[in-house]
């Protein structure tokens, strides 16, 4: 039985074939693309369950491919970068990447990361109790990945929506930035946590002044909470 289909996009054919061997041994079906444009073609053709995406590729780079995929799909994306390359982790997360690995990587490490991301996504998809949170003039629906503010649908990137849903599902609970990175982005994130601040700022622009019954609040020196007034 197949564990799922994974698209590997990397212009280094040795790396691509190595990943194919690792993944097929674990029971995954593998599709290979050797440049960014081919990656988008293969994605549209095969609709994989996950994408492993090299940052530096000809025709279209990994960032461009990630943007294109995120316009139409919330499929998990793991970015791959070579050691020593300038890799903007914040940019990767803001574009909607779920994780990243650095070449050269250990087979066991990348398989573990793939399984962790797929497991996390599976948990989101199988939670049947609450798929939606509602407050005054606010509806966050994770089944449709839809945000409604004062009755109107507002286009929102997946990670912004997931962050808002996470906070609004736990009203008045304070989260540190590291907790949010771990629980929303779903992996241990070393270093800069600016990405949380950027996402909160963008959410506030969409939610400013909508209702006086709730607010996305900064808890200085700690983090953030979705505050619901009694």
GIGIUR-V145638 format. One record per residue. SS is DSSP state (H for helix, E for strand, - for the rest). OMEGA is omega in degrees with one decimal (none if undefined). D_LAST is the distance of its C-alpha to the last C-alpha in Angstrom with 2 decimals. Layout:
BEGIN
ss/omega/d_last
SS/OMEGA/D_LAST
SS/OMEGA/D_LAST
END
This chain:
BEGIN
ss/omega/d_last
-/-179.2/51.63
-/176.7/50.12
-/-177.2/47.02
-/-176.3/46.14
E/-178.9/47.53
E/173.9/47.17
E/176.5/48.34
E/-179.5/49.94
E/-177.7/50.47
-/-178.6/52.70
-/174.2/55.91
-/-174.6/57.41
H/177.0/59.17
H/178.0/59.74
H/-179.2/56.03
H/-177.9/55.34
H/177.1/57.97
H/177.9/56.85
H/177.6/53.30
H/179.4/54.78
H/179.2/56.71
H/-171.1/53.72
H/178.8/51.46
H/175.8/54.08
H/179.3/54.90
-/175.9/51.27
-/179.0/51.56
-/166.9/49.94
E/-173.5/51.64
E/173.3/52.14
E/-176.5/52.69
E/170.0/54.10
E/-175.3/53.84
-/169.6/55.74
-/-173.4/54.22
H/-180.0/51.00
H/177.3/52.28
H/178.8/53.59
H/179.6/50.25
H/177.6/48.53
H/-178.4/51.41
H/178.0/51.21
H/-179.5/47.44
H/-177.7/47.76
H/-170.3/50.67
H/-177.3/49.37
-/-175.6/45.52
-/178.4/45.27
-/179.2/42.49
E/176.2/42.42
E/168.6/44.04
E/-164.7/45.68
E/176.6/46.15
E/-178.4/48.48
-/-175.2/47.42
-/177.8/50.98
-/175.6/52.75
-/178.8/55.23
-/171.5/54.59
-/178.3/50.78
-/-176.3/49.03
H/179.3/46.21
H/-178.8/43.52
H/178.9/44.84
H/179.0/45.06
H/178.4/41.49
H/-177.7/40.28
H/-180.0/42.37
H/-176.7/41.18
H/175.8/37.50
-/-173.1/38.06
-/-172.0/38.73
-/173.7/37.62
-/-180.0/35.12
-/179.1/38.01
E/178.6/37.82
E/172.8/39.88
E/179.2/41.38
E/178.9/43.08
E/178.8/46.42
E/177.7/47.88
E/178.5/51.13
-/179.5/51.12
-/175.8/51.64
-/173.4/50.26
-/-177.1/47.59
-/-179.0/44.48
-/-177.1/41.23
H/179.8/38.66
H/178.5/35.77
H/179.7/37.49
H/-179.6/38.10
H/-179.6/34.50
H/178.5/33.33
-/175.8/35.93
-/175.4/34.52
-/-177.5/36.87
-/-178.3/35.64
E/174.4/38.01
E/175.6/41.25
E/-178.1/44.49
E/174.0/47.36
E/-3.7/51.02
-/-178.6/53.02
-/177.5/50.71
-/-178.0/51.39
H/-177.7/51.56
H/-179.3/49.44
H/-175.4/46.71
H/176.4/46.40
H/179.7/46.54
H/179.6/43.78
H/177.9/41.56
H/-178.4/42.32
H/-179.4/41.48
H/-179.8/38.21
H/179.8/37.06
H/178.3/38.25
H/-179.8/36.59
H/178.9/33.24
H/178.2/33.58
H/178.4/34.70
H/178.3/31.65
H/-173.8/29.41
H/-175.5/31.65
H/175.8/31.86
-/-172.2/28.25
-/-174.7/28.09
-/-175.4/24.77
-/176.1/22.22
-/-173.0/23.73
E/170.5/20.92
E/-178.1/17.22
E/171.2/15.48
E/178.9/12.49
-/177.3/12.59
-/-179.5/16.17
E/173.7/16.62
E/175.3/18.84
E/-176.9/20.42
E/-177.4/23.40
-/174.8/25.51
-/180.0/28.22
-/-171.8/29.22
-/-172.4/27.97
E/174.5/26.28
E/175.2/23.44
E/-180.0/22.40
E/-177.9/20.59
-/175.2/20.17
-/-177.7/22.70
E/177.7/25.26
E/-179.3/26.53
E/178.3/26.52
-/-175.5/29.23
-/176.4/27.83
-/-175.2/29.95
H/-175.9/29.47
H/175.6/28.28
H/-178.5/25.60
H/179.5/24.33
H/178.2/24.58
H/179.6/22.72
H/179.4/19.78
H/-179.3/19.87
H/-179.8/20.03
H/-176.7/17.03
H/176.9/14.87
-/-179.2/16.19
-/-173.2/14.83
-/177.0/11.28
-/174.9/10.61
-/-179.6/14.27
-/176.7/16.64
E/170.7/20.01
E/176.9/23.20
H/-179.5/25.44
H/177.2/27.98
H/-179.0/25.62
H/176.9/24.68
H/-178.3/28.40
H/-172.0/29.28
H/179.4/26.69
H/177.2/26.65
H/165.8/30.19
-/172.9/31.31
-/-179.7/34.03
-/-172.5/34.65
-/-175.8/34.74
-/174.2/36.85
-/-167.0/36.66
-/178.0/34.70
-/180.0/31.00
H/-175.1/30.83
H/177.3/30.37
H/-179.9/26.66
H/-179.6/26.22
H/-179.4/28.22
H/178.2/26.19
H/179.1/22.83
H/-178.8/24.52
H/177.0/25.73
H/-179.9/22.41
H/178.0/20.85
H/180.0/23.78
H/-169.7/22.89
H/-173.8/19.12
-/172.7/19.19
-/-177.1/17.50
-/-176.9/16.82
-/174.9/13.19
-/-179.6/10.70
-/179.8/7.77
E/178.1/9.21
E/173.2/12.13
E/-166.5/15.00
E/172.3/15.09
E/172.8/18.18
E/-169.9/18.13
-/179.6/21.42
-/-178.9/24.16
-/-176.6/22.40
E/-174.0/21.28
E/171.9/18.34
E/171.4/14.97
E/-173.1/12.84
E/176.4/9.53
E/-177.4/6.50
-/-180.0/3.79
-/none/0.00
END
